[in-house]
Amino acid sequence: MNKSYKTFSSLSALAAALLLAGCANLAPEYQRPAAPVAGDWPSAATPAEAAQAPQAAELPWQQFYAGDARVRALIELALQNNRDLRVALLNVDKARAQYRISDAARWPTVGVGLSGQRSPASNGSGNINSVYQAGLQLTAYELDLFGKLKNNSESALASYLATAEGQRAARLSLVAGVAAAQLNLQAAEELLTLSRQTLATREGSLKLSRTKFDVGAASQLDLSSAESAAGAARASLAAAQRARDEAENALVLLLGQPLPAGLPAAQPLQALQLPQVPAGLPSEVLVSRPDVLQAEQQLRAANANIGAARAAVFPSITLTASAGTASTQLSDLFRNSAWSFASQILMPIFDAGRNQANIEVAKANQGIALAQYEKTVQTAFREVADALAGLATLDEQLSGQEQQARAEAQRLALVELRFGNGVSNSLELLDAQRASYAAQQALLQVRLAKALNRVQLYKVLGGGAADTAKSSS
């Protein structure tokens, strides 16, 4: 009866100690910092056709790029094969496992075992003493009275969630990056076509100038000007070919594989239509962007680390217990019950300031995480403001550039007609050719800038963030 009472008392003490675990938490209470940005965008004018459109975060990328089958196919390939995204996914798996390791420290480790020991008797009789034991053991379980293990677990959880948000941010960046790379490739293709047409035109002018020079109807100056224009066109064509190849290489890197055959045809930049998305309020955008959420989770992790560092100053209590059977004869092993219970309290007295320094390090890291969070918010605000500024001005710039390109094309046609009839000289023709080519190049660049602006605006507004959150969960 006495032995049973002692066993019950020990187990009761163990249960009470386990219930006390985690009663204290020395981490500062977390509160989301106020966003250090204005309450609205500098240029927040939303086009009328976008007023009823869904927010960017609620609009999946498949719908945003619904009008371009080639871009959708390329994005699908990149999501499957891109190596950076693959590393991001593996980092999430790694962080999840590290969190499980940290959280497991909060719970006791119970093992089962069978042991036997034989040794000579100490009285010199020559007999052999045998001891056999079997049962369950709880080894060096630390009571989390001051929240050290709990805060370590919360820090690991926040780090895991930050890594998951980082993976979502990488996914959104990859989607936008592939779309932008395809637009750059399409612009390079159109510039290459324009350069070939320009070279053909200038070689025709050179042939005409050479014919006139041979019959004495043109001077050496006219012939040299035509040769210079043709040479410049050949150089531009070579540069355009190089730019086109480099644009394809950039796209291939994002895809993680060569461009497959059978892709849908690319749309000309002039025909490309991307939907308008409303800007919304900064408070709505910032809570949907994965990079901002990632920075906040890193701040939470740093906050929890302060509690863990503070808890190290207080005593630590560890428990060791076992319950099972013991016998001097293996055949009688399971007939006799045996148990043991031990506890240990360690109180730091002198550590040369190590624990206090660890607290100061944790506080400094929390301050760094706070500054990084605020910088992430400010950067996100600036990215959206820049994209909105482009949205407000690129349409007008494109209209003006189209007007200039049309006027220069008409001037070139008139000068070529006058030059063929001997009214205009070669210098006028060369000037008209150069002006028209430059205007066409500029028009192509503005069209590309407008398309890239739509892609960038969708991205910085957290485009598709809600969809990636559902897929990751």
C-alpha positions in Angstrom: 0.0 0.0 0.0 2.8 2.3 0.9 4.6 1.6 -2.4 1.4 2.2 -4.4 0.9 5.5 -2.5 4.5 6.6 -3.3 4.0 5.7 -7.0 0.8 7.7 -7.1 2.4 10.7 -5.4 5.3 10.7 -7.8 3.1 10.5 -10.8 0.8 13.2 -9.4 3.8 15.4 -8.9 4.9 14.8 -12.5 1.4 15.5 -13.8 1.3 18.8 -11.8 4.6 19.8 -13.1 3.6 19.1 -16.6 0.5 21.3 -16.1 2.6 24.1 -14.9 4.7 24.1 -18.0 4.1 27.1 -20.3 2.4 29.2 -17.6 4.7 32.2 -18.2 5.6 34.0 -21.4 8.3 36.6 -21.3 8.0 37.7 -24.9 6.8 41.2 -25.6 3.2 41.4 -26.7 3.2 41.5 -30.5 1.3 44.3 -32.3 1.5 45.0 -36.0 3.4 48.2 -36.6 1.7 51.1 -38.2 2.5 51.4 -41.9 5.0 54.3 -42.4 3.3 55.4 -45.6 0.5 57.7 -46.7 -3.1 56.6 -46.6 -3.5 56.8 -50.4 -1.4 56.6 -53.5 0.0 59.8 -55.0 -1.7 58.9 -58.4 -4.7 56.9 -57.5 -6.9 57.6 -60.5 -8.7 54.4 -61.5 -10.0 54.1 -65.0 -13.8 53.8 -65.3 -13.6 50.4 -66.9 -11.6 49.1 -63.9 -14.0 50.4 -61.2 -16.0 47.2 -61.1 -13.1 44.9 -61.7 -11.9 42.5 -59.0 -8.9 43.5 -56.9 -5.5 42.4 -58.2 -5.0 39.9 -55.3 -8.3 38.2 -56.1 -7.6 38.0 -59.9 -5.7 34.8 -60.8 -2.9 35.2 -63.3 -4.8 32.8 -65.7 -7.5 35.4 -66.0 -5.2 38.4 -66.2 -3.3 36.9 -69.1 -6.5 35.3 -70.6 -6.0 37.2 -73.8 -2.5 35.8 -74.5 -2.3 32.0 -74.9 1.4 32.1 -75.4 2.1 33.9 -72.1 -0.1 31.5 -70.3 1.6 28.4 -71.7 5.0 29.9 -70.9 4.0 30.6 -67.3 2.8 27.1 -66.8 6.2 25.8 -68.0 8.1 28.1 -65.7 6.0 27.1 -62.7 6.9 23.5 -63.3 10.6 23.9 -64.2 12.0 27.1 -62.8 14.9 26.2 -60.5 14.6 29.3 -58.2 11.0 28.4 -57.5 12.0 24.8 -56.9 14.6 26.0 -54.3 11.9 28.2 -52.7 9.6 25.2 -52.3 12.3 23.1 -50.8 13.1 25.9 -48.3 9.5 25.8 -47.2 9.8 22.0 -46.6 13.0 22.6 -44.7 11.5 25.4 -42.5 8.5 23.2 -41.8 10.7 20.3 -40.6 12.8 22.7 -38.5 9.6 24.0 -36.8 8.5 20.4 -36.0 11.9 19.8 -34.4 11.6 23.0 -32.3 8.0 22.2 -31.3 8.9 18.7 -30.4 11.2 20.0 -27.6 8.1 21.1 -25.7 6.9 17.6 -25.2 8.4 14.7 -23.2 10.3 12.0 -25.0 9.1 8.6 -23.8 11.0 5.4 -24.7 10.7 1.7 -24.0 13.7 -0.5 -23.4 15.0 -3.8 -22.1 18.4 -3.9 -20.4 20.5 -6.5 -18.5 23.6 -6.3 -16.4 25.8 -9.0 -15.0 28.8 -8.4 -12.7 30.8 -10.3 -10.0 29.6 -10.1 -6.5 31.5 -7.6 -4.4 31.9 -10.0 -1.4 34.4 -12.2 -3.2 32.2 -15.2 -3.2 32.6 -15.7 -6.9 28.9 -15.4 -7.5 27.5 -13.5 -10.5 24.9 -10.8 -9.8 22.3 -10.2 -12.6 19.9 -7.3 -12.9 17.3 -7.1 -15.7 15.0 -4.1 -16.3 12.2 -3.4 -18.7 9.8 -0.5 -19.0 9.0 3.1 -20.1 11.4 6.0 -19.5 11.0 9.8 -19.6 14.5 11.3 -19.9 15.5 14.9 -19.0 12.2 16.6 -19.9 12.5 20.3 -19.3 9.5 22.1 -17.8 8.7 25.2 -19.8 7.7 27.3 -16.8 9.0 30.6 -18.3 8.1 30.0 -21.9 11.5 29.4 -23.4 10.5 26.3 -25.4 7.2 27.9 -26.3 8.9 31.0 -27.6 11.5 28.9 -29.5 8.6 27.0 -31.1 6.7 30.2 -32.0 9.9 31.7 -33.5 10.4 28.6 -35.6 6.7 28.7 -36.7 7.0 32.3 -37.7 10.2 31.6 -39.6 8.4 28.7 -41.4 5.5 31.0 -42.3 7.9 33.7 -43.5 9.6 31.1 -45.7 6.2 30.1 -47.1 5.3 33.8 -47.8 8.7 34.1 -49.5 7.8 31.2 -51.7 4.6 32.9 -52.6 6.4 36.1 -53.4 8.9 34.1 -55.6 5.9 32.6 -57.5 4.3 36.0 -58.1 7.6 37.4 -59.3 8.2 34.4 -61.6 4.7 34.9 -63.2 5.4 38.6 -63.8 9.0 37.8 -64.9 7.9 35.3 -67.6 5.3 37.7 -68.9 7.8 40.6 -69.0 10.4 38.3 -70.7 8.0 37.3 -73.4 7.0 40.9 -74.0 10.7 41.9 -74.3 11.2 39.0 -76.7 8.2 40.1 -78.8 9.5 43.7 -78.8 12.9 42.4 -79.9 11.3 40.4 -82.7 9.3 43.4 -83.9 12.5 45.6 -83.8 14.3 42.9 -85.8 11.6 43.0 -88.4 11.7 46.8 -88.5 15.5 46.7 -88.8 15.3 44.3 -91.8 12.8 46.5 -93.5 14.9 49.6 -92.9 18.0 47.8 -94.3 16.1 46.8 -97.4 14.9 50.3 -98.0 18.3 51.9 -97.5 20.0 49.3 -99.8 17.4 50.2 -102.4 18.3 53.9 -102.0 22.0 53.0 -102.2 21.4 51.1 -105.5 19.5 54.1 -106.9 22.2 56.5 -105.8 24.9 54.4 -107.3 23.0 54.2 -110.6 22.6 58.0 -110.6 26.3 58.4 -109.8 27.3 56.2 -112.7 25.3 58.3 -115.2 26.5 61.6 -113.6 23.1 62.5 -112.1 24.4 62.2 -108.5 27.6 63.4 -106.7 30.1 61.5 -104.7 28.5 63.2 -101.6 25.2 61.7 -102.4 26.7 58.2 -102.9 28.7 58.4 -99.7 25.6 59.5 -97.8 23.6 56.5 -99.1 26.5 54.1 -98.3 26.6 55.5 -94.7 22.9 55.0 -94.3 23.1 51.4 -95.5 26.0 50.7 -93.3 24.2 52.1 -90.2 21.1 50.0 -91.1 23.3 46.8 -91.2 24.8 47.7 -87.8 21.3 48.3 -86.4 20.2 44.9 -87.8 23.1 43.1 -86.1 22.3 44.8 -82.8 18.6 44.0 -83.1 19.5 40.3 -83.8 21.7 40.2 -80.7 19.0 41.8 -78.6 16.5 39.3 -79.8 18.8 36.3 -79.0 19.5 37.7 -75.5 15.8 38.2 -74.8 15.2 34.6 -75.8 18.0 33.4 -73.5 16.5 35.4 -70.6 13.1 33.7 -71.2 14.7 30.3 -71.4 16.4 30.8 -68.1 13.1 31.6 -66.4 11.4 28.6 -68.0 14.1 26.2 -66.9 14.1 24.5 -70.3 14.4 25.4 -74.0 11.4 26.9 -75.8 9.3 24.0 -76.9 7.8 23.6 -80.3 4.1 24.1 -80.8 3.7 27.2 -78.6 0.8 29.5 -79.5 1.7 32.4 -81.7 2.8 35.6 -80.0 0.6 38.6 -80.1 1.9 41.9 -81.6 2.4 44.5 -78.9 -0.1 46.8 -80.7 -2.8 44.1 -80.4 -2.1 43.1 -76.8 -4.9 43.9 -74.3 -4.3 43.4 -70.6 -7.2 44.1 -68.2 -7.3 47.2 -65.9 -7.1 46.5 -62.1 -8.1 49.0 -59.4 -5.4 50.3 -57.2 -7.4 50.1 -54.0 -6.1 51.5 -50.7 -2.5 51.0 -49.5 -3.9 49.1 -46.4 -5.6 46.6 -48.6 -2.7 46.1 -50.9 0.0 45.8 -48.2 -1.8 43.0 -46.3 -2.1 40.9 -49.5 1.5 41.2 -50.7 3.5 38.1 -49.7 6.8 40.0 -49.3 5.2 42.3 -46.8 3.7 39.3 -44.9 7.1 37.6 -45.0 8.7 40.6 -43.4 6.0 40.6 -40.7 6.5 37.0 -39.9 10.2 37.6 -39.6 9.4 40.4 -37.1 7.2 37.9 -35.1 10.1 35.5 -35.0 12.4 38.1 -33.6 9.8 39.1 -31.1 9.5 35.5 -29.8 13.3 35.2 -29.6 13.3 38.0 -27.0 11.1 35.9 -24.7 13.3 32.8 -25.2 16.4 34.9 -24.3 14.7 36.4 -21.2 13.6 32.9 -20.0 17.2 31.7 -20.0 17.9 34.0 -17.0 15.4 32.0 -14.9 15.9 28.5 -13.4 15.4 25.5 -15.6 13.8 22.3 -14.2 14.2 18.9 -15.8 12.5 15.7 -14.9 13.6 12.1 -15.4 11.2 9.2 -14.6 10.8 5.5 -15.4 8.2 2.9 -14.7 8.4 -0.8 -15.4 9.8 -4.1 -13.9 13.1 -5.3 -12.6 14.4 -8.7 -11.5 17.6 -10.6 -10.8 16.2 -13.5 -13.0 15.2 -13.0 -16.6 12.3 -15.4 -16.2 10.9 -13.3 -13.3 11.3 -10.0 -15.2 7.7 -9.1 -15.5 6.6 -10.1 -12.0 8.2 -7.2 -10.0 7.3 -3.6 -10.6 9.9 -0.8 -10.3 9.8 2.9 -10.7 12.0 5.9 -10.3 11.5 9.7 -10.3 14.2 12.5 -10.3 14.2 16.2 -10.8 16.9 18.8 -11.3 16.8 22.5 -10.9 19.6 24.7 -12.4 19.8 28.4 -11.6 22.3 30.5 -13.4 24.4 32.5 -10.9 27.4 33.7 -12.9 27.7 33.6 -16.6 29.9 36.6 -17.3 26.9 38.5 -18.7 26.2 35.9 -21.4 22.4 35.7 -20.8 22.1 39.5 -20.7 24.0 39.8 -23.9 21.8 37.3 -25.5 18.8 39.4 -24.5 20.4 42.5 -26.0 21.1 40.6 -29.2 17.5 39.5 -29.4 16.3 43.0 -28.9 18.7 44.3 -31.5 17.5 41.7 -34.0 13.9 42.7 -33.2 14.8 46.3 -34.0 16.4 45.2 -37.3 13.4 43.1 -38.2 11.1 46.1 -37.5 13.2 48.4 -39.7 13.2 45.8 -42.5 9.5 45.4 -42.2 8.9 49.2 -42.5 11.4 49.3 -45.4 9.5 46.5 -47.2 6.2 48.4 -46.7 7.8 51.6 -48.0 9.3 49.8 -51.0 5.9 48.2 -51.8 4.2 51.6 -51.6 6.8 53.2 -53.9 6.5 50.3 -56.5 2.7 50.8 -56.7 3.1 54.6 -56.9 5.6 54.3 -59.8 3.3 51.9 -61.6 0.3 54.2 -61.2 2.4 57.1 -62.4 3.2 55.1 -65.6 -0.5 54.1 -66.0 -1.5 57.8 -65.9 1.0 59.0 -68.5 1.8 56.1 -70.9 -1.4 56.4 -72.8 -0.8 60.0 -73.6 2.8 59.3 -74.4 1.8 56.5 -76.8 -0.8 58.7 -78.5 1.9 61.4 -79.1 4.4 58.9 -80.3 2.0 57.3 -82.8 1.2 60.8 -84.2 5.0 61.5 -84.6 5.6 58.1 -86.3 2.7 58.6 -88.8 4.0 62.1 -89.6 7.6 60.9 -90.1 6.3 58.0 -92.3 4.4 60.5 -94.5 7.4 62.8 -94.7 9.6 59.9 -95.8 7.2 58.9 -98.5 7.1 62.4 -99.9 10.9 62.8 -99.8 11.4 59.5 -101.5 9.0 60.6 -104.2 10.8 63.9 -104.6 14.2 62.2 -104.6 13.1 59.8 -107.3 12.1 62.8 -109.4 15.3 64.6 -108.7 13.7 67.4 -106.6 15.2 66.4 -103.2 18.8 65.6 -102.6 20.3 62.6 -100.8 20.8 64.5 -97.5 17.1 65.2 -97.2 16.3 61.6 -97.9 18.9 60.4 -95.3 17.4 62.8 -92.7 13.9 61.6 -93.4 14.9 57.9 -93.3 16.7 58.4 -90.0 13.8 60.3 -88.4 11.2 57.8 -89.5 13.3 54.8 -88.2 13.9 56.6 -84.9 10.1 57.4 -84.6 9.2 53.7 -85.3 11.8 52.5 -82.7 10.5 55.0 -80.1 6.9 53.9 -80.8 7.8 50.3 -80.3 9.5 51.1 -77.0 6.5 53.0 -75.7 4.2 50.1 -76.6 6.5 47.8 -74.7 6.6 50.2 -71.7 2.8 50.3 -71.6 2.5 46.5 -71.6 5.2 46.1 -69.0 3.5 48.7 -66.9 0.3 46.7 -66.8 2.3 43.6 -65.9 4.2 45.5 -63.2 1.0 47.1 -61.8 -0.7 43.7 -61.5 2.3 42.3 -59.7 2.9 45.1 -57.2 -0.7 45.2 -56.3 -0.3 41.6 -55.2 -1.8 40.1 -58.3 -3.0 36.5 -57.8 -1.9 36.5 -54.1 -5.2 35.0 -52.9 -4.9 32.2 -55.5 -1.4 31.3 -54.4 -2.4 31.3 -50.8 -5.1 28.8 -51.5 -2.7 26.6 -53.6 0.0 26.7 -50.9 -2.4 25.8 -48.1 
